[in-house]
Amino acid sequence: MNNYQNIIHYIQYIIIFIIRVGSGGYIFVQGWEKLTGGFTINGLVPVVIQNEDSPIWFKLFFEHIVAHTTGIFNIIVPLGEVAIGLGLLFGIMSQIASFFGAFVMLNYILSDMIFTYPVQLAFFIILLMNPAILNKISLKSMILYIKEKGEYKHESHPARRR
């Protein structure tokens, strides 16, 4: 029975690892394309404001905040996506990256940009629901494991033991 539980744990680790790396790679590519492709949020502002599917409070946010600070959002959105992607790809602060990934996907859904964002949101939620596994498969955890396994007690040369 114990062997069966170990197999289940390994399968969970593999699934969460694949979701983490896949989600990280996907959002990194999205951010990189925006960063290098001349992304601007200026065209999205009127679309969201006139959209019938977005909530009123979200439209007001776009009208009164985003519309007046598009320069900041033109920088924050791509850099945020790149940072989230790198965090998930390398396993650095994965839980925080997953939280902000979910936040970004919710904003895209509220903007009525459906595409693949619900699937990405579901993956970020799965990551957020598994903090212990995320911690165990993090870069820090892997470095500590390798360091622990690689250490050995080095005895000094007998002539130098005085």
Backbone bond lengths (Angstrom), bond angles and torsions (degrees), N, CA, C in turn:
res aa  C-N    CA-C-N  psi(-1)  N-CA   C-N-CA  omega(-1)  CA-C   N-CA-C  phi
1 M - - - 1.455 - - 1.531 111.03 -
2 N 1.321 116.38 -38.10 1.459 120.72 -179.61 1.525 111.18 -64.66
3 N 1.339 117.14 -38.21 1.452 122.16 178.67 1.531 110.39 -64.06
4 Y 1.329 116.50 -39.65 1.464 121.93 177.17 1.524 110.90 -61.32
5 Q 1.329 117.60 -42.45 1.464 121.65 178.70 1.528 111.42 -65.10
6 N 1.328 116.67 -37.91 1.461 119.96 177.06 1.524 111.56 -62.88
7 I 1.326 116.22 -41.21 1.464 120.48 178.57 1.523 110.13 -62.94
8 I 1.336 116.97 -42.69 1.467 121.34 178.54 1.529 110.17 -61.35
9 H 1.334 117.23 -43.07 1.463 120.79 178.93 1.526 111.17 -62.42
10 Y 1.324 117.08 -42.95 1.463 120.12 178.92 1.518 111.42 -64.07
11 I 1.323 116.75 -39.02 1.464 120.38 177.38 1.525 110.09 -64.14
12 Q 1.339 117.15 -41.98 1.473 120.46 176.98 1.520 110.48 -60.33
13 Y 1.322 117.08 -45.72 1.462 120.93 179.77 1.526 110.74 -60.21
14 I 1.313 116.57 -43.11 1.469 120.31 -179.18 1.523 110.75 -65.28
15 I 1.337 117.09 -43.94 1.467 120.68 -179.90 1.529 110.64 -63.39
16 I 1.319 117.55 -46.84 1.463 120.60 179.99 1.524 110.21 -64.97
17 F 1.326 117.36 -38.80 1.468 120.76 177.38 1.529 110.66 -61.19
18 I 1.329 116.72 -45.63 1.468 120.61 179.58 1.524 110.68 -63.51
19 I 1.326 117.27 -43.17 1.472 120.37 177.99 1.521 110.11 -63.22
20 R 1.335 116.94 -43.55 1.465 120.54 -179.24 1.526 111.52 -61.97
21 V 1.314 116.73 -50.41 1.464 120.65 -177.81 1.533 110.97 -69.36
22 G 1.322 117.19 -41.11 1.467 120.22 178.75 1.519 112.16 -63.87
23 S 1.322 117.19 -45.99 1.466 120.87 178.66 1.516 110.50 -65.55
24 G 1.327 116.42 -39.87 1.459 120.42 178.67 1.512 111.72 -63.88
25 G 1.319 116.49 -44.34 1.461 120.00 178.95 1.517 112.10 -64.35
26 Y 1.325 115.89 -41.23 1.463 120.18 -177.77 1.529 111.41 -65.46
27 I 1.325 117.06 -47.00 1.465 119.02 -177.97 1.537 110.64 -74.11
28 F 1.341 117.44 -29.20 1.456 119.65 174.96 1.526 110.50 -62.91
29 V 1.325 116.73 -45.20 1.468 120.76 179.44 1.525 110.08 -62.89
30 Q 1.337 117.20 -41.77 1.468 119.89 177.51 1.523 110.69 -59.19
31 G 1.328 116.46 -46.96 1.460 120.71 -179.64 1.515 112.52 -66.11
32 W 1.335 116.53 -40.27 1.467 120.75 -178.71 1.529 110.27 -65.59
33 E 1.329 116.61 -41.22 1.465 120.01 177.59 1.525 110.92 -63.13
34 K 1.322 117.00 -38.69 1.463 120.19 177.42 1.524 110.53 -68.84
35 L 1.319 116.23 -40.48 1.463 121.12 -177.65 1.519 111.44 -66.70
36 T 1.314 117.69 -40.76 1.465 121.22 -176.59 1.522 113.44 -96.53
37 G 1.327 117.49 -10.18 1.458 120.66 -174.59 1.514 115.02 -102.56
38 G 1.308 118.26 11.66 1.458 120.25 178.68 1.521 113.50 74.13
39 F 1.314 118.04 38.19 1.467 122.83 179.09 1.522 110.66 -59.06
40 T 1.322 114.78 138.13 1.462 121.36 171.60 1.519 108.70 -141.87
41 I 1.303 115.63 140.53 1.462 121.32 -179.45 1.534 111.26 -89.43
42 N 1.318 116.09 -4.03 1.473 121.29 -176.01 1.531 112.85 -56.04
43 G 1.321 117.97 -40.40 1.461 120.62 -179.43 1.517 113.24 -73.50
44 L 1.321 116.44 -22.95 1.461 120.23 -178.62 1.529 112.64 -79.10
45 V 1.325 116.85 -29.01 1.469 120.89 -175.52 1.529 112.11 -57.33
46 P 1.344 120.04 -54.50 1.473 118.22 179.68 1.523 113.32 -64.87
47 V 1.336 116.90 -31.12 1.466 120.18 179.49 1.522 110.02 -64.22
48 V 1.332 117.11 -45.09 1.467 120.66 180.00 1.524 110.64 -67.17
49 I 1.319 117.29 -41.66 1.465 121.11 -178.16 1.536 110.71 -63.02
50 Q 1.329 117.91 -37.76 1.464 122.06 -177.92 1.532 113.15 -90.06
51 N 1.325 116.70 -6.92 1.449 122.22 -177.46 1.536 110.48 -66.79
52 E 1.311 116.22 136.96 1.471 120.16 179.39 1.525 112.47 -87.37
53 D 1.322 117.53 -16.65 1.464 120.98 -175.59 1.523 113.72 -90.54
54 S 1.317 118.04 -20.77 1.467 120.63 -179.15 1.521 109.84 -78.68
55 P 1.335 117.29 146.14 1.470 119.96 178.41 1.532 111.01 -65.11
56 I 1.316 115.43 153.45 1.463 121.61 -178.18 1.521 111.09 -58.17
57 W 1.329 117.86 -44.73 1.465 120.24 -177.68 1.524 111.57 -62.29
58 F 1.343 116.50 -32.96 1.462 119.89 179.09 1.523 110.03 -72.04
59 K 1.327 116.47 -39.37 1.467 120.40 176.71 1.523 110.76 -62.87
60 L 1.334 116.54 -42.11 1.463 120.46 178.08 1.528 111.71 -63.55
61 F 1.326 115.77 -38.90 1.460 120.02 176.29 1.528 110.20 -60.42
62 F 1.320 116.98 -45.62 1.462 119.94 178.91 1.521 111.67 -65.51
63 E 1.321 116.24 -39.84 1.466 120.28 -176.84 1.524 112.31 -69.33
64 H 1.328 117.11 -41.66 1.459 120.12 -172.44 1.527 114.74 -99.97
65 I 1.308 118.20 -20.72 1.470 120.73 -178.61 1.526 110.73 -111.28
66 V 1.320 116.36 -61.31 1.464 120.51 -174.03 1.532 111.44 -63.87
67 A 1.319 117.67 -42.24 1.467 120.99 -177.72 1.531 112.05 -59.86
68 H 1.324 116.78 -29.77 1.460 120.14 -177.95 1.521 113.25 -93.94
69 T 1.313 116.93 -7.34 1.470 120.66 -178.00 1.528 110.90 -132.40
70 T 1.314 117.24 37.90 1.472 120.12 -176.81 1.527 111.85 -61.63
71 G 1.315 117.85 -32.16 1.463 120.33 179.13 1.519 112.08 -59.67
72 I 1.320 116.08 -40.41 1.470 120.54 178.55 1.526 110.34 -68.77
73 F 1.330 116.91 -44.55 1.462 120.62 -179.08 1.532 111.93 -67.48
74 N 1.343 117.10 -29.78 1.462 120.42 176.84 1.526 111.37 -63.98
75 I 1.307 116.83 -24.95 1.471 121.78 178.45 1.522 110.81 -94.09
76 I 1.341 116.75 -44.61 1.464 121.62 -174.58 1.530 112.38 -63.71
77 V 1.318 117.93 -43.12 1.471 120.83 -174.75 1.531 111.48 -62.36
78 P 1.345 119.31 -54.39 1.471 117.16 -179.19 1.530 113.37 -67.21
79 L 1.326 117.48 -40.05 1.466 119.18 179.23 1.520 111.25 -65.65
80 G 1.323 117.05 -37.27 1.456 120.63 177.08 1.515 111.74 -63.74
81 E 1.329 116.99 -43.54 1.461 120.10 179.19 1.525 111.11 -65.44
82 V 1.336 117.12 -40.23 1.465 120.24 177.70 1.531 110.04 -63.64
83 A 1.332 116.97 -43.45 1.473 120.52 -179.96 1.526 111.55 -64.51
84 I 1.319 117.17 -42.34 1.467 120.85 177.21 1.524 109.65 -61.39
85 G 1.319 116.13 -46.23 1.462 120.39 179.93 1.512 112.79 -60.98
86 L 1.321 117.27 -45.84 1.472 120.41 179.40 1.524 111.02 -64.68
87 G 1.324 116.78 -40.86 1.461 120.27 178.48 1.517 112.09 -59.48
88 L 1.329 116.06 -41.73 1.461 119.42 -179.97 1.522 112.22 -76.51
89 L 1.318 117.06 -38.89 1.462 119.59 179.11 1.523 112.01 -61.92
90 F 1.316 116.39 -43.29 1.461 120.17 -176.56 1.528 113.16 -93.46
91 G 1.317 117.64 -5.02 1.462 120.11 178.36 1.518 112.39 72.46
92 I 1.320 116.54 32.51 1.462 121.94 179.62 1.528 107.55 -107.10
93 M 1.324 117.05 120.15 1.460 122.45 -178.45 1.533 110.97 51.30
94 S 1.316 115.86 48.16 1.466 122.20 -174.73 1.515 113.12 -61.98
95 Q 1.323 117.21 -35.92 1.461 119.11 -178.70 1.528 110.29 -69.18
96 I 1.315 117.40 -41.36 1.464 120.78 177.43 1.526 109.99 -65.39
97 A 1.339 116.37 -42.79 1.463 120.53 178.31 1.527 110.59 -62.62
98 S 1.325 117.45 -38.16 1.467 120.96 178.34 1.525 111.02 -65.88
99 F 1.334 116.11 -40.31 1.470 119.93 178.20 1.530 110.40 -60.88
100 F 1.331 116.52 -49.00 1.460 119.20 -179.12 1.527 111.81 -70.47
101 G 1.328 117.28 -29.87 1.458 119.69 173.33 1.520 111.13 -62.54
102 A 1.330 116.55 -44.21 1.469 120.55 176.68 1.522 110.44 -62.75
103 F 1.335 116.72 -40.14 1.466 121.20 178.54 1.531 110.68 -61.36
104 V 1.306 117.59 -44.76 1.468 121.69 179.04 1.529 110.37 -62.65
105 M 1.345 116.50 -45.57 1.463 119.53 -178.99 1.531 111.36 -63.91
106 L 1.330 117.31 -38.63 1.468 120.35 176.39 1.525 110.86 -61.71
107 N 1.322 116.94 -40.37 1.467 119.95 178.16 1.520 111.35 -65.41
108 Y 1.324 117.48 -38.87 1.464 119.56 177.04 1.524 110.80 -65.67
109 I 1.320 116.63 -40.00 1.469 119.78 178.83 1.525 110.06 -66.43
110 L 1.335 117.14 -41.62 1.470 120.10 177.62 1.526 111.73 -64.59
111 S 1.330 117.25 -26.26 1.459 121.55 177.18 1.519 111.30 -80.32
112 D 1.323 117.28 1.38 1.455 125.07 -179.57 1.526 111.98 67.68
113 M 1.311 115.54 32.40 1.465 121.07 172.69 1.524 105.86 -105.30
114 I 1.309 117.24 88.74 1.455 121.40 -170.71 1.528 111.24 -76.37
115 F 1.311 120.99 -64.99 1.465 126.58 178.94 1.533 111.90 38.10
116 T 1.341 117.37 -122.38 1.468 121.03 -178.20 1.520 111.48 -101.58
117 Y 1.305 117.15 6.08 1.465 119.48 -173.26 1.528 114.30 -63.04
118 P 1.334 121.10 -34.44 1.474 118.43 175.78 1.531 112.88 -62.07
119 V 1.330 117.30 -36.65 1.461 120.52 178.15 1.528 109.41 -66.84
120 Q 1.339 116.68 -45.57 1.453 119.92 177.77 1.525 110.93 -60.94
121 L 1.318 117.05 -42.00 1.463 121.03 177.77 1.523 110.32 -59.25
122 A 1.325 117.07 -43.68 1.467 120.78 178.85 1.528 110.46 -60.83
123 F 1.329 117.54 -41.66 1.463 120.15 178.31 1.526 111.63 -64.32
124 F 1.318 117.68 -41.36 1.469 120.30 178.23 1.533 110.80 -64.23
125 I 1.324 116.54 -37.57 1.467 120.08 177.72 1.528 110.22 -66.49
126 I 1.328 117.19 -40.78 1.471 120.14 176.08 1.527 110.10 -59.19
127 L 1.318 117.09 -43.46 1.465 120.33 178.09 1.524 111.17 -62.81
128 L 1.321 116.54 -41.92 1.465 119.87 179.76 1.528 112.18 -65.62
129 M 1.313 117.07 -26.99 1.462 120.74 -179.35 1.524 113.03 -82.18
130 N 1.322 117.14 -4.43 1.462 121.11 -177.46 1.528 111.55 -126.93
131 P 1.340 118.42 58.46 1.466 119.50 -176.68 1.525 113.66 -65.21
132 A 1.330 117.88 -33.54 1.471 119.77 -179.35 1.522 110.83 -65.90
133 I 1.329 116.33 -42.69 1.462 119.54 178.95 1.523 110.08 -68.01
134 L 1.341 117.03 -41.96 1.468 119.89 177.51 1.526 110.80 -57.47
135 N 1.313 115.74 -39.69 1.465 119.90 179.84 1.526 111.05 -67.17
136 K 1.335 116.67 -39.50 1.465 120.38 -178.37 1.524 113.01 -71.29
137 I 1.332 117.54 -26.81 1.466 119.93 179.74 1.525 111.84 -104.72
138 S 1.328 116.55 18.28 1.458 120.54 178.57 1.528 110.43 -76.77
139 L 1.298 115.86 162.90 1.463 121.16 178.04 1.525 110.85 -61.68
140 K 1.322 116.22 -41.42 1.469 120.66 179.11 1.523 110.84 -59.53
141 S 1.319 116.27 -45.68 1.456 121.05 -179.43 1.525 111.07 -63.80
142 M 1.319 116.62 -40.11 1.458 120.31 179.49 1.531 111.51 -67.76
143 I 1.320 117.03 -40.05 1.469 120.73 177.93 1.520 110.10 -64.18
144 L 1.330 116.82 -43.92 1.470 119.68 178.48 1.530 111.32 -63.06
145 Y 1.327 117.42 -38.24 1.462 121.27 178.87 1.532 110.30 -64.34
146 I 1.312 116.35 -46.61 1.468 120.45 179.61 1.518 110.77 -64.20
147 K 1.316 115.95 -41.81 1.465 120.36 179.42 1.531 110.72 -63.04
148 E 1.325 115.79 -42.93 1.464 120.85 -179.82 1.525 111.38 -64.64
149 K 1.305 117.27 -42.19 1.462 121.45 -179.27 1.530 111.47 -72.18
150 G 1.327 117.01 -28.43 1.453 120.88 -176.18 1.511 114.13 -85.87
151 E 1.319 117.23 -14.19 1.463 119.59 -178.40 1.519 110.34 -76.81
152 Y 1.295 115.29 143.52 1.446 121.15 174.50 1.520 107.67 -145.60
153 K 1.286 114.99 158.40 1.462 119.74 -179.44 1.518 107.96 -83.58
154 H 1.284 114.73 116.44 1.454 120.62 179.67 1.521 108.53 -95.40
155 E 1.302 115.00 117.12 1.465 118.16 178.25 1.515 108.80 -90.22
156 S 1.291 114.48 138.30 1.460 118.49 -179.40 1.533 110.16 -71.31
157 H 1.287 114.54 162.03 1.471 121.79 179.96 1.530 109.92 -60.66
158 P 1.339 118.61 138.84 1.474 120.44 -176.97 1.532 113.01 -55.17
159 A 1.292 118.96 -33.26 1.451 120.84 -178.84 1.535 111.98 -70.52
160 R 1.341 116.80 -20.95 1.475 120.98 -176.67 1.519 112.42 -97.74
161 R 1.309 119.75 4.74 1.467 122.94 -173.25 1.518 113.05 -80.31
162 R 1.223 123.33 8.06 1.469 122.92 -174.67 1.458 113.44 -75.55
